[in-house]
């Protein structure tokens, strides 16, 4: 027998002698052992219950934190369809009151907020993305031939019906083609594409619970915003590629600096659990500051070059001349509207979710519905909030002649009367 075997045999014999050594058992020791067994069984039962409870909580947390991709995509599609439906209802509801078409005038009264909102609601309609460049140019040719179409009406078509068709033709062509250059605007950077393309980005920003995620989606958001601002600027002011690159870098850099600064402060100041909860509130102030800076930086070159001033008929009062004062007003008003745009996106969805018991109860019963419902509400609020924020200021701003540069004073209109108010396109 080897040494190891002898050691193992000796250990077994020793343990056997310990196990079977005679021992006197008393009544008190018997009770003590029975009590210990009862306590051990109770402890095991409580431990099992605690483990089951912990497992159930973990499962619930995992369920609430997971994202149902299919339902979320369906919610996005439903939200975009809702915005399109609202725009369609607005167009049909205002059809009986359309004025006779004139490309230099407006379908809606631009002196009132409702009129400006109606115009922008139809301009931001996602359905406009379905029109090709070819169709848009055909509609533009139709608008250019409006006098002939109104003079020679087809049989059975009234002037009001033809005017409605012409207003729609102008809406479609303006959504696809830039009004100043005539170039096609890429789909993601059209006002009609803002909800389908930028809406999901906003949802991702709201859902960000870490600094890295917030930085990534802030970069995506501000990159898209910068290009939207560029493609919808007043293109009568030239902008070089170098100026555009500098403007983009400054805009996106400022956006990331705001997001990183706030995110880092919260991560260092609060515990991980508190920081994760508070990170959801960083998106709003960072988006407000970043979007405003983005708009101002990208559009600021217009201030250096100026914008043309026109009369009430849309004709240049001084061809080849521009006003820097009017350009500055246009950039500032557009910047302010971009800041206001963020409010309905971040504040209305939680208000609606807490104010409507059916929605609140549905989420309480099934936490996985939280993300799809939030997505739907954010996109719908975005689709309605965008035209509302843009409508705060008229697209065609006005400036008193006395407030413009000296060269615009003492100019006469076609009736020989001095101009008192001139107009400029502030962009979107």
Rosetta blueprint (number, residue, H / E / L):
1 X L
2 X L
3 X H
4 X H
5 X H
6 X H
7 X H
8 X H
9 X H
10 X H
11 X H
12 X H
13 X H
14 X H
15 X H
16 X H
17 X H
18 X H
19 X H
20 X L
21 X L
22 X L
23 X L
24 X L
25 X L
26 X L
27 X H
28 X H
29 X H
30 X H
31 X H
32 X H
33 X H
34 X H
35 X H
36 X H
37 X H
38 X H
39 X H
40 X H
41 X H
42 X H
43 X H
44 X H
45 X H
46 X H
47 X H
48 X H
49 X H
50 X H
51 X H
52 X H
53 X H
54 X H
55 X H
56 X H
57 X H
58 X H
59 X H
60 X H
61 X H
62 X H
63 X H
64 X H
65 X H
66 X L
67 X L
68 X L
69 X H
70 X H
71 X H
72 X H
73 X H
74 X H
75 X H
76 X H
77 X H
78 X H
79 X H
80 X H
81 X H
82 X H
83 X H
84 X H
85 X H
86 X H
87 X H
88 X H
89 X H
90 X H
91 X H
92 X H
93 X H
94 X H
95 X H
96 X H
97 X H
98 X L
99 X L
100 X L
101 X L
102 X L
103 X L
104 X L
105 X L
106 X L
107 X L
108 X L
109 X L
110 X L
111 X L
112 X L
113 X H
114 X H
115 X H
116 X H
117 X H
118 X H
119 X H
120 X H
121 X H
122 X H
123 X H
124 X L
125 X L
126 X H
127 X H
128 X H
129 X H
130 X H
131 X L
132 X L
133 X H
134 X H
135 X H
136 X H
137 X H
138 X H
139 X H
140 X H
141 X H
142 X H
143 X H
144 X H
145 X L
146 X H
147 X H
148 X H
149 X H
150 X H
151 X H
152 X L
153 X L
154 X L
155 X L
156 X L
157 X L
158 X L
159 X H
160 X H
161 X H
162 X H
163 X H
164 X H
165 X H
166 X H
167 X H
168 X H
169 X H
170 X H
171 X H
172 X H
173 X H
174 X H
175 X H
176 X H
177 X E
178 X L
179 X L
180 X L
181 X L
182 X L
183 X L
184 X E
185 X L
186 X L
187 X H
188 X H
189 X H
190 X L
191 X H
192 X H
193 X H
194 X H
195 X H
196 X H
197 X H
198 X H
199 X H
200 X H
201 X H
202 X H
203 X H
204 X H
205 X H
206 X H
207 X H
208 X L
209 X L
210 X L
211 X H
212 X H
213 X H
214 X H
215 X H
216 X H
217 X H
218 X H
219 X H
220 X H
221 X H
222 X H
223 X H
224 X H
225 X H
226 X H
227 X H
228 X H
229 X H
230 X H
231 X H
232 X L
233 X L
234 X L
235 X L
236 X L
237 X L
238 X L
239 X L
240 X L
241 X H
242 X H
243 X H
244 X H
245 X H
246 X H
247 X H
248 X H
249 X H
250 X H
251 X H
252 X H
253 X H
254 X H
255 X H
256 X H
257 X H
258 X H
259 X H
260 X H
261 X H
262 X H
263 X H
264 X H
265 X H
266 X H
267 X H
268 X H
269 X H
270 X L
271 X L
272 X H
273 X H
274 X H
275 X H
276 X H
277 X H
278 X H
279 X H
280 X H
281 X H
282 X H
283 X H
284 X H
285 X H
286 X H
287 X H
288 X H
289 X H
290 X H
291 X H
292 X H
293 X H
294 X H
295 X H
296 X H
297 X H
298 X H
299 X H
300 X L
301 X H
302 X H
303 X H
304 X H
305 X H
306 X L
307 X E
308 X L
309 X L
310 X E
311 X L
312 X L
313 X L
314 X L
315 X L
316 X E
317 X L
318 X L
319 X L
320 X L
321 X L
322 X L
323 X E
324 X H
325 X H
326 X H
327 X H
328 X H
329 X H
330 X H
331 X H
332 X H
333 X H
334 X H
335 X H
336 X H
337 X H
338 X H
339 X H
340 X H
341 X H
342 X H
343 X H
344 X H
345 X H
346 X H
347 X H
348 X H
349 X H
350 X H
351 X H
352 X H
353 X H
354 X H
355 X H
356 X L
357 X H
358 X H
359 X H
360 X H
361 X H
362 X H
363 X H
364 X H
365 X H
366 X L
367 X L
368 X L
369 X H
370 X H
371 X H
372 X H
373 X H
374 X H
375 X H
376 X H
377 X H
378 X H
379 X H
380 X H
381 X H
382 X H
383 X H
384 X H
385 X H
386 X H
387 X H
388 X H
389 X H
390 X H
391 X L
392 X L
393 X L
394 X L
395 X L
396 X E
397 X E
398 X E
399 X E
400 X E
401 X H
402 X H
403 X H
404 X L
405 X L
406 X H
407 X H
408 X H
409 X L
410 X L
411 X L
412 X E
413 X L
414 X L
415 X L
416 X L
417 X L
418 X E
419 X L
420 X L
421 X E
422 X E
423 X E
424 X E
425 X E
426 X L
427 X L
428 X L
